[in-house]
Amino acid sequence: MRQSPPSGLDDPELRQEIRFCEAAPGVRVAYATVGHGPALVVPAGWIGHLELMWRDPAVRAFYAPLAACRTVVCYDKPGCGLSDEWTGRPTLDTDLTVLQAVVDHLELEHFDLLGMSVGAPVSLAFAARQPARVERLVVYGGYADGRLIASVEVRAAMLDLVRAHWGLGSDVLANIFLPDGSTAMKAQFAELQRGSASTEVACQLLAQCYEVRVDDLLDRISTPTLVLHREADRAIPYSLGRDLAVRIADARLVSLPGRSHFAHAGDAASVVRAILEFLGEAANQPLPAWSASGPSPLTARQSQVAALIAEGLTNRQIAERLGIEERSAEGHVERIRRRLGVTSRVQVAAWWIRQSRGGEVPG
């Protein structure tokens, strides 16, 4: 077993446990688990690295409220991050084989799926082909036909750019995925992309994103489904998410404001709230002594700090955002923990999600 360092969050509840399973002869896939409770499986996006991604405080903050009530399972695609390379060109069948290998290795007979971005088509296909195993399906920023993501010319240009200069290509993709992100956030993601896969693998996986089709499977999905999509998503057009909700029987569509493609960027709290509500977990999480339906026990400033903790900011970043000293931010965090009767940043984030859902948090 390997454990990644907390990297800025000293909360042991947010330490990933990284292990490996065999997805095909000679191909070991790295997967990570974090949290407690029923399984919420998150199929891999187009590229990624379990350890590098977990160093991003915004990523950790996005998963923190989910991990408070679910065992979140993520994994690296073959050829990416800590996983071995796959022989041959990656396909949808490859993705389904890897997903099944992970859930079978964990002996998960039933689980929920959270398919985000490129992880959406594989989640949709799995739910269509094995409906008995998927209890709930959440699709964020997803699509069913990769050919509709962009025009033929744009898709060809992006592939040519990545193939010719992966460094520049990763910068351009960071701008597309994170249009409202800070310069540091974009640079961090560009570095993550380059550290996750070689130029050849990146080209293969990007081409697969544009080619994958599961539109012929949508009418076979009987799993309760939630479709989340930001209305001005720069990477995957909103119309593709809406189309999923139209074509999947009884699917619920939640349209969200914003341009950033990644769920952990922008108003991540709205995404988390919608997921928790759909999973039936938001109201079922154990509460501290104070009541989630009563007035907030925090001052206005402490509520601001709690919201920034839920965004994944460190004490230093909170101080910079609010224009205060770092030690003042540390003091606010300590007082928040004492007032809420909790011990971790995970619990503070979960509290903020519950309170903002109920509209009781002062501004």
C-alpha positions as a Markdown table, in Angstrom:
| # | Residue | x | y | z |
|---|---|---|---|---|
| 1 | Met | 0.0 | 0.0 | 0.0 |
| 2 | Arg | 1.2 | 3.5 | -0.8 |
| 3 | Gln | 0.0 | 6.7 | 0.7 |
| 4 | Ser | 0.4 | 10.1 | -0.7 |
| 5 | Pro | 1.4 | 12.9 | 1.6 |
| 6 | Pro | -1.3 | 15.2 | 2.9 |
| 7 | Ser | 0.4 | 18.1 | 0.9 |
| 8 | Gly | -0.9 | 21.1 | 2.8 |
| 9 | Leu | -3.9 | 19.4 | 4.6 |
| 10 | Asp | -2.8 | 17.5 | 7.7 |
| 11 | Asp | -6.1 | 15.8 | 8.0 |
| 12 | Pro | -5.7 | 12.0 | 8.0 |
| 13 | Glu | -9.2 | 11.7 | 6.7 |
| 14 | Leu | -8.0 | 13.1 | 3.4 |
| 15 | Arg | -5.0 | 10.9 | 2.8 |
| 16 | Gln | -5.4 | 8.7 | -0.2 |
| 17 | Glu | -4.7 | 5.0 | 0.0 |
| 18 | Ile | -3.1 | 4.0 | -3.4 |
| 19 | Arg | -3.0 | 0.4 | -4.4 |
| 20 | Phe | -2.8 | -1.5 | -7.7 |
| 21 | Cys | -4.8 | -4.1 | -9.5 |
| 22 | Glu | -4.4 | -6.0 | -12.8 |
| 23 | Ala | -6.6 | -4.8 | -15.6 |
| 24 | Ala | -5.0 | -7.0 | -18.2 |
| 25 | Pro | -2.1 | -9.4 | -18.3 |
| 26 | Gly | 1.0 | -7.3 | -17.4 |
| 27 | Val | -1.0 | -4.1 | -17.0 |
| 28 | Arg | -1.2 | -2.8 | -13.4 |
| 29 | Val | -3.6 | 0.1 | -12.8 |
| 30 | Ala | -3.2 | 2.4 | -9.8 |
| 31 | Tyr | -6.3 | 3.3 | -7.9 |
| 32 | Ala | -6.9 | 5.4 | -4.8 |
| 33 | Thr | -9.6 | 5.3 | -2.1 |
| 34 | Val | -10.4 | 8.1 | 0.4 |
| 35 | Gly | -13.2 | 8.4 | 2.9 |
| 36 | His | -15.7 | 6.1 | 4.5 |
| 37 | Gly | -19.1 | 4.6 | 3.5 |
| 38 | Pro | -20.7 | 3.2 | 0.4 |
| 39 | Ala | -18.5 | 3.4 | -2.8 |
| 40 | Leu | -18.6 | 6.3 | -5.1 |
| 41 | Val | -16.5 | 5.4 | -8.2 |
| 42 | Val | -15.1 | 8.2 | -10.3 |
| 43 | Pro | -13.8 | 6.9 | -13.7 |
| 44 | Ala | -10.6 | 8.5 | -14.9 |
| 45 | Gly | -10.7 | 11.6 | -17.0 |
| 46 | Trp | -8.8 | 12.1 | -20.2 |
| 47 | Ile | -5.5 | 12.4 | -18.3 |
| 48 | Gly | -4.4 | 12.4 | -14.7 |
| 49 | His | -2.0 | 11.4 | -12.0 |
| 50 | Leu | -3.4 | 10.4 | -8.6 |
| 51 | Glu | -0.6 | 11.8 | -6.5 |
| 52 | Leu | -0.1 | 15.0 | -8.5 |
| 53 | Met | -3.8 | 15.8 | -8.6 |
| 54 | Trp | -4.2 | 15.3 | -4.8 |
| 55 | Arg | -1.6 | 18.0 | -4.2 |
| 56 | Asp | -4.1 | 20.5 | -5.5 |
| 57 | Pro | -6.0 | 21.9 | -2.5 |
| 58 | Ala | -9.0 | 22.7 | -4.7 |
| 59 | Val | -9.3 | 19.0 | -5.7 |
| 60 | Arg | -9.0 | 17.8 | -2.2 |
| 61 | Ala | -11.7 | 20.3 | -1.1 |
| 62 | Phe | -14.0 | 19.1 | -3.8 |
| 63 | Tyr | -13.8 | 15.5 | -2.6 |
| 64 | Ala | -13.7 | 16.3 | 1.1 |
| 65 | Pro | -17.5 | 16.6 | 1.6 |
| 66 | Leu | -18.0 | 13.5 | -0.6 |
| 67 | Ala | -15.4 | 11.5 | 1.4 |
| 68 | Ala | -17.1 | 12.5 | 4.6 |
| 69 | Cys | -20.0 | 10.1 | 3.8 |
| 70 | Arg | -18.7 | 8.0 | 0.8 |
| 71 | Thr | -15.6 | 5.9 | -0.1 |
| 72 | Val | -14.4 | 7.7 | -3.2 |
| 73 | Val | -12.6 | 5.5 | -5.7 |
| 74 | Cys | -10.4 | 7.1 | -8.4 |
| 75 | Tyr | -7.8 | 5.6 | -10.7 |
| 76 | Asp | -5.2 | 6.4 | -13.4 |
| 77 | Lys | -5.8 | 5.4 | -16.9 |
| 78 | Pro | -3.3 | 3.0 | -18.4 |
| 79 | Gly | -0.3 | 5.0 | -19.7 |
| 80 | Cys | -1.1 | 7.8 | -17.2 |
| 81 | Gly | 0.2 | 8.6 | -13.8 |
| 82 | Leu | 1.1 | 5.5 | -11.8 |
| 83 | Ser | -0.5 | 3.0 | -14.1 |
| 84 | Asp | 1.2 | 0.8 | -16.6 |
| 85 | Glu | 0.9 | 1.4 | -20.4 |
| 86 | Trp | -1.7 | -0.5 | -22.4 |
| 87 | Thr | -0.7 | -2.4 | -25.5 |
| 88 | Gly | -2.5 | -0.9 | -28.5 |
| 89 | Arg | -4.7 | 2.1 | -29.0 |
| 90 | Pro | -7.1 | 3.0 | -26.2 |
| 91 | Thr | -10.8 | 2.6 | -26.8 |
| 92 | Leu | -14.1 | 2.7 | -25.0 |
| 93 | Asp | -13.8 | -1.0 | -24.4 |
| 94 | Thr | -10.4 | -0.4 | -22.9 |
| 95 | Asp | -11.9 | 2.1 | -20.4 |
| 96 | Leu | -14.7 | -0.3 | -19.6 |
| 97 | Thr | -12.3 | -3.2 | -19.0 |
| 98 | Val | -10.3 | -1.0 | -16.6 |
| 99 | Leu | -13.4 | 0.2 | -14.7 |
| 100 | Gln | -14.6 | -3.3 | -14.3 |
| 101 | Ala | -11.2 | -4.5 | -13.1 |
| 102 | Val | -11.1 | -1.9 | -10.4 |
| 103 | Val | -14.6 | -2.5 | -9.1 |
| 104 | Asp | -14.2 | -6.3 | -9.3 |
| 105 | His | -10.9 | -6.0 | -7.4 |
| 106 | Leu | -12.6 | -4.1 | -4.7 |
| 107 | Glu | -15.5 | -6.6 | -4.7 |
| 108 | Leu | -18.1 | -3.9 | -5.2 |
| 109 | Glu | -21.3 | -5.6 | -6.2 |
| 110 | His | -23.2 | -2.3 | -6.1 |
| 111 | Phe | -21.9 | 1.3 | -6.3 |
| 112 | Asp | -22.6 | 4.8 | -7.5 |
| 113 | Leu | -20.8 | 6.3 | -10.5 |
| 114 | Leu | -19.6 | 9.9 | -10.8 |
| 115 | Gly | -18.7 | 10.4 | -14.5 |
| 116 | Met | -17.0 | 13.7 | -15.0 |
| 117 | Ser | -15.9 | 15.1 | -18.4 |
| 118 | Val | -14.3 | 12.3 | -20.4 |
| 119 | Gly | -15.2 | 9.9 | -17.6 |
| 120 | Ala | -18.9 | 10.5 | -18.5 |
| 121 | Pro | -19.0 | 8.3 | -21.7 |
| 122 | Val | -17.5 | 5.3 | -19.9 |
| 123 | Ser | -19.9 | 5.8 | -17.0 |
| 124 | Leu | -22.9 | 6.0 | -19.3 |
| 125 | Ala | -21.8 | 2.8 | -21.2 |
| 126 | Phe | -21.2 | 0.9 | -18.0 |
| 127 | Ala | -24.6 | 1.9 | -16.6 |
| 128 | Ala | -26.2 | 0.8 | -19.8 |
| 129 | Arg | -24.5 | -2.5 | -20.0 |
| 130 | Gln | -24.5 | -3.4 | -16.3 |
| 131 | Pro | -27.5 | -1.7 | -14.8 |
| 132 | Ala | -27.8 | -4.1 | -11.9 |
| 133 | Arg | -24.4 | -2.9 | -10.5 |
| 134 | Val | -24.9 | 0.9 | -10.7 |
| 135 | Glu | -27.3 | 2.3 | -8.1 |
| 136 | Arg | -27.1 | 6.0 | -9.0 |
| 137 | Leu | -25.3 | 7.8 | -11.9 |
| 138 | Val | -24.1 | 11.3 | -11.8 |
| 139 | Val | -22.7 | 12.9 | -15.0 |
| 140 | Tyr | -20.9 | 16.2 | -14.8 |
| 141 | Gly | -19.7 | 18.1 | -17.9 |
| 142 | Gly | -20.4 | 15.0 | -19.9 |
| 143 | Tyr | -21.3 | 14.1 | -23.5 |
| 144 | Ala | -22.3 | 11.1 | -25.6 |
| 145 | Asp | -20.7 | 11.9 | -29.0 |
| 146 | Gly | -17.2 | 13.2 | -29.0 |
| 147 | Arg | -17.5 | 14.5 | -32.6 |
| 148 | Leu | -19.8 | 17.2 | -31.3 |
| 149 | Ile | -17.3 | 18.7 | -28.9 |
| 150 | Ala | -15.8 | 20.9 | -31.5 |
| 151 | Ser | -15.6 | 21.3 | -35.3 |
| 152 | Val | -13.5 | 18.9 | -37.4 |
| 153 | Glu | -11.0 | 21.8 | -37.9 |
| 154 | Val | -10.7 | 22.6 | -34.2 |
| 155 | Arg | -10.3 | 19.0 | -33.2 |
| 156 | Ala | -7.5 | 18.5 | -35.8 |
| 157 | Ala | -5.8 | 21.7 | -34.7 |
| 158 | Met | -5.7 | 20.6 | -31.1 |
| 159 | Leu | -4.3 | 17.2 | -31.9 |
| 160 | Asp | -1.7 | 18.7 | -34.2 |
| 161 | Leu | -0.7 | 21.2 | -31.4 |
| 162 | Val | -0.4 | 18.5 | -28.8 |
| 163 | Arg | 1.6 | 16.2 | -31.1 |
| 164 | Ala | 4.0 | 19.0 | -32.2 |
| 165 | His | 4.5 | 20.7 | -28.8 |
| 166 | Trp | 3.0 | 19.0 | -25.8 |
| 167 | Gly | 4.2 | 21.8 | -23.5 |
| 168 | Leu | 2.4 | 24.5 | -25.5 |
| 169 | Gly | -0.6 | 22.1 | -26.0 |
| 170 | Ser | -0.9 | 21.5 | -22.2 |
| 171 | Asp | -1.0 | 25.3 | -21.7 |
| 172 | Val | -3.7 | 25.8 | -24.2 |
| 173 | Leu | -5.8 | 23.0 | -22.7 |
| 174 | Ala | -5.4 | 24.5 | -19.3 |
| 175 | Asn | -6.8 | 27.8 | -20.5 |
| 176 | Ile | -9.8 | 25.9 | -22.1 |
| 177 | Phe | -10.5 | 23.9 | -19.0 |
| 178 | Leu | -9.9 | 26.7 | -16.5 |
| 179 | Pro | -10.9 | 30.0 | -18.2 |
| 180 | Asp | -11.5 | 31.6 | -14.8 |
| 181 | Gly | -8.6 | 30.0 | -13.0 |
| 182 | Ser | -5.6 | 32.0 | -11.7 |
| 183 | Thr | -2.3 | 32.0 | -13.5 |
| 184 | Ala | -0.9 | 29.7 | -10.8 |
| 185 | Met | -3.9 | 27.3 | -11.1 |
| 186 | Lys | -3.5 | 27.0 | -14.9 |
| 187 | Ala | 0.3 | 26.5 | -14.6 |
| 188 | Gln | -0.3 | 23.8 | -12.0 |
| 189 | Phe | -2.7 | 21.9 | -14.3 |
| 190 | Ala | -0.5 | 22.3 | -17.3 |
| 191 | Glu | 2.4 | 20.8 | -15.3 |
| 192 | Leu | 0.1 | 18.0 | -14.1 |
| 193 | Gln | -0.8 | 17.1 | -17.7 |
| 194 | Arg | 2.8 | 16.9 | -18.8 |
| 195 | Gly | 3.7 | 14.9 | -15.7 |
| 196 | Ser | 0.8 | 12.5 | -16.3 |
| 197 | Ala | 1.5 | 11.3 | -19.8 |
| 198 | Ser | 3.9 | 11.3 | -22.7 |
| 199 | Thr | 3.2 | 13.2 | -25.9 |
| 200 | Glu | 2.2 | 10.0 | -27.6 |
| 201 | Val | -0.2 | 8.9 | -24.9 |
| 202 | Ala | -1.7 | 12.4 | -24.7 |
| 203 | Cys | -2.4 | 12.4 | -28.4 |
| 204 | Gln | -4.0 | 9.0 | -28.3 |
| 205 | Leu | -6.3 | 9.9 | -25.4 |
| 206 | Leu | -7.3 | 13.2 | -26.8 |
| 207 | Ala | -8.2 | 11.6 | -30.1 |
| 208 | Gln | -10.2 | 9.0 | -28.2 |
| 209 | Cys | -12.1 | 11.9 | -26.4 |
| 210 | Tyr | -13.1 | 13.2 | -29.8 |
| 211 | Glu | -14.0 | 9.8 | -31.3 |
| 212 | Val | -15.9 | 8.1 | -28.5 |
| 213 | Arg | -19.7 | 7.6 | -29.0 |
| 214 | Val | -22.2 | 6.1 | -26.6 |
| 215 | Asp | -25.3 | 7.9 | -28.0 |
| 216 | Asp | -26.7 | 4.5 | -29.1 |
| 217 | Leu | -26.7 | 3.3 | -25.4 |
| 218 | Leu | -28.6 | 6.2 | -23.8 |
| 219 | Asp | -32.0 | 4.6 | -24.2 |
| 220 | Arg | -30.8 | 1.5 | -22.3 |
| 221 | Ile | -29.9 | 3.4 | -19.1 |
| 222 | Ser | -32.4 | 2.7 | -16.4 |
| 223 | Thr | -30.3 | 3.9 | -13.5 |
| 224 | Pro | -31.5 | 7.0 | -11.6 |
| 225 | Thr | -29.4 | 9.7 | -13.3 |
| 226 | Leu | -28.4 | 13.3 | -12.4 |
| 227 | Val | -26.9 | 15.4 | -15.2 |
| 228 | Leu | -24.9 | 18.5 | -14.1 |
| 229 | His | -23.5 | 21.0 | -16.6 |
| 230 | Arg | -22.2 | 24.5 | -16.5 |
| 231 | Glu | -24.0 | 26.8 | -18.9 |
| 232 | Ala | -20.9 | 28.4 | -20.4 |
| 233 | Asp | -18.6 | 25.4 | -20.2 |
| 234 | Arg | -15.6 | 26.2 | -22.4 |
| 235 | Ala | -14.6 | 22.6 | -23.0 |
| 236 | Ile | -17.8 | 20.6 | -23.4 |
| 237 | Pro | -20.8 | 22.6 | -24.8 |
| 238 | Tyr | -23.8 | 22.8 | -22.5 |
| 239 | Ser | -26.0 | 21.5 | -25.2 |
| 240 | Leu | -24.3 | 18.1 | -25.0 |
| 241 | Gly | -25.1 | 17.8 | -21.3 |
| 242 | Arg | -28.7 | 18.9 | -21.9 |
| 243 | Asp | -29.0 | 16.3 | -24.6 |
| 244 | Leu | -28.0 | 13.5 | -22.1 |
| 245 | Ala | -30.8 | 14.6 | -19.8 |
| 246 | Val | -33.3 | 14.6 | -22.6 |
| 247 | Arg | -32.4 | 11.2 | -23.9 |
| 248 | Ile | -31.9 | 9.3 | -20.6 |
| 249 | Ala | -35.2 | 8.2 | -19.2 |
| 250 | Asp | -36.2 | 10.3 | -16.1 |
| 251 | Ala | -32.8 | 11.9 | -15.9 |
| 252 | Arg | -32.7 | 15.1 | -13.9 |
| 253 | Leu | -30.9 | 18.1 | -15.3 |
| 254 | Val | -29.2 | 20.8 | -13.1 |
| 255 | Ser | -27.8 | 23.7 | -15.0 |
| 256 | Leu | -25.1 | 25.6 | -13.2 |
| 257 | Pro | -23.6 | 29.0 | -14.0 |
| 258 | Gly | -19.9 | 29.3 | -14.9 |
| 259 | Arg | -17.3 | 28.7 | -17.6 |
| 260 | Ser | -14.8 | 26.4 | -15.9 |
| 261 | His | -15.0 | 22.8 | -17.1 |
| 262 | Phe | -13.5 | 21.2 | -13.9 |
| 263 | Ala | -15.9 | 20.6 | -11.1 |
| 264 | His | -13.4 | 21.7 | -8.5 |
| 265 | Ala | -12.9 | 25.1 | -10.1 |
| 266 | Gly | -15.3 | 28.0 | -9.8 |
| 267 | Asp | -18.4 | 27.4 | -7.7 |
| 268 | Ala | -17.5 | 23.9 | -6.6 |
| 269 | Ala | -19.8 | 24.0 | -3.7 |
| 270 | Ser | -22.9 | 24.0 | -5.9 |
| 271 | Val | -21.7 | 20.9 | -7.7 |
| 272 | Val | -21.0 | 19.1 | -4.4 |
| 273 | Arg | -24.4 | 20.1 | -3.0 |
| 274 | Ala | -26.2 | 18.8 | -6.0 |
| 275 | Ile | -24.3 | 15.5 | -5.9 |
| 276 | Leu | -24.9 | 15.0 | -2.1 |
| 277 | Glu | -28.6 | 15.8 | -2.5 |
| 278 | Phe | -29.0 | 13.3 | -5.3 |
| 279 | Leu | -27.1 | 10.6 | -3.4 |
| 280 | Gly | -29.4 | 11.2 | -0.4 |
| 281 | Glu | -26.4 | 11.9 | 1.8 |
| 282 | Ala | -26.5 | 15.7 | 2.6 |
| 283 | Ala | -29.3 | 15.3 | 5.1 |
| 284 | Asn | -28.0 | 12.0 | 6.5 |
| 285 | Gln | -24.5 | 13.0 | 7.5 |
| 286 | Pro | -24.1 | 13.0 | 11.3 |
| 287 | Leu | -24.2 | 16.5 | 12.7 |
| 288 | Pro | -22.3 | 18.0 | 15.6 |
| 289 | Ala | -24.2 | 19.5 | 18.6 |
| 290 | Trp | -25.4 | 22.6 | 16.8 |
| 291 | Ser | -28.4 | 22.2 | 14.5 |
| 292 | Ala | -27.9 | 22.6 | 10.7 |
| 293 | Ser | -31.4 | 24.1 | 10.5 |
| 294 | Gly | -30.8 | 26.8 | 13.1 |
| 295 | Pro | -28.8 | 30.0 | 12.9 |
| 296 | Ser | -25.1 | 29.8 | 12.1 |
| 297 | Pro | -22.8 | 29.6 | 15.1 |
| 298 | Leu | -20.2 | 31.6 | 13.2 |
| 299 | Thr | -19.6 | 35.3 | 12.7 |
| 300 | Ala | -19.7 | 36.8 | 9.3 |
| 301 | Arg | -15.9 | 36.7 | 9.0 |
| 302 | Gln | -15.7 | 33.1 | 10.2 |
| 303 | Ser | -18.3 | 32.1 | 7.6 |
| 304 | Gln | -16.1 | 33.7 | 4.9 |
| 305 | Val | -13.2 | 31.6 | 6.2 |
| 306 | Ala | -15.3 | 28.5 | 6.3 |
| 307 | Ala | -16.4 | 29.0 | 2.7 |
| 308 | Leu | -12.7 | 29.4 | 1.6 |
| 309 | Ile | -11.8 | 26.2 | 3.5 |
| 310 | Ala | -14.6 | 24.5 | 1.5 |
| 311 | Glu | -12.9 | 25.9 | -1.7 |
| 312 | Gly | -9.7 | 24.1 | -0.6 |
| 313 | Leu | -7.6 | 27.2 | 0.3 |
| 314 | Thr | -4.7 | 26.8 | 2.7 |
| 315 | Asn | -4.4 | 29.2 | 5.6 |
| 316 | Arg | -1.9 | 31.3 | 3.6 |
| 317 | Gln | -4.2 | 31.5 | 0.6 |
| 318 | Ile | -7.1 | 32.5 | 2.9 |
| 319 | Ala | -5.0 | 35.2 | 4.3 |
| 320 | Glu | -4.1 | 36.5 | 0.9 |
| 321 | Arg | -7.7 | 36.4 | -0.3 |
| 322 | Leu | -9.0 | 38.3 | 2.7 |
| 323 | Gly | -6.0 | 40.7 | 3.1 |
| 324 | Ile | -5.1 | 39.5 | 6.6 |
| 325 | Glu | -2.1 | 38.0 | 8.3 |
| 326 | Glu | -1.6 | 34.2 | 8.0 |
| 327 | Arg | -1.6 | 33.8 | 11.7 |
| 328 | Ser | -5.0 | 35.6 | 11.8 |
| 329 | Ala | -6.3 | 33.1 | 9.3 |
| 330 | Glu | -5.0 | 30.3 | 11.5 |
| 331 | Gly | -6.8 | 31.8 | 14.5 |
| 332 | His | -10.1 | 32.0 | 12.6 |
| 333 | Val | -9.8 | 28.3 | 11.6 |
| 334 | Glu | -9.1 | 27.3 | 15.2 |
| 335 | Arg | -12.1 | 29.3 | 16.4 |
| 336 | Ile | -14.3 | 27.8 | 13.7 |
| 337 | Arg | -13.4 | 24.3 | 14.7 |
| 338 | Arg | -14.1 | 25.0 | 18.4 |
| 339 | Arg | -17.5 | 26.7 | 17.6 |
| 340 | Leu | -18.6 | 23.8 | 15.4 |
| 341 | Gly | -17.3 | 21.1 | 17.7 |
| 342 | Val | -15.3 | 19.5 | 14.9 |
| 343 | Thr | -11.7 | 18.6 | 14.5 |
| 344 | Ser | -10.9 | 18.6 | 10.8 |
| 345 | Arg | -11.1 | 20.8 | 7.7 |
| 346 | Val | -13.1 | 18.0 | 6.1 |
| 347 | Gln | -15.8 | 18.5 | 8.7 |
| 348 | Val | -15.7 | 22.3 | 8.3 |
| 349 | Ala | -16.2 | 21.8 | 4.5 |
| 350 | Ala | -19.0 | 19.4 | 5.0 |
| 351 | Trp | -20.7 | 21.9 | 7.5 |
| 352 | Trp | -20.4 | 24.7 | 4.9 |
| 353 | Ile | -22.0 | 22.6 | 2.2 |
| 354 | Arg | -24.9 | 21.7 | 4.5 |
| 355 | Gln | -25.4 | 25.2 | 5.8 |
| 356 | Ser | -25.2 | 26.9 | 2.4 |
| 357 | Arg | -27.6 | 24.3 | 1.0 |
| 358 | Gly | -30.1 | 25.4 | 3.7 |
| 359 | Gly | -29.4 | 29.1 | 3.1 |
| 360 | Glu | -28.5 | 29.8 | 6.8 |
| 361 | Val | -25.0 | 31.0 | 6.4 |
| 362 | Pro | -24.5 | 34.8 | 6.9 |
| 363 | Gly | -22.6 | 36.6 | 4.2 |
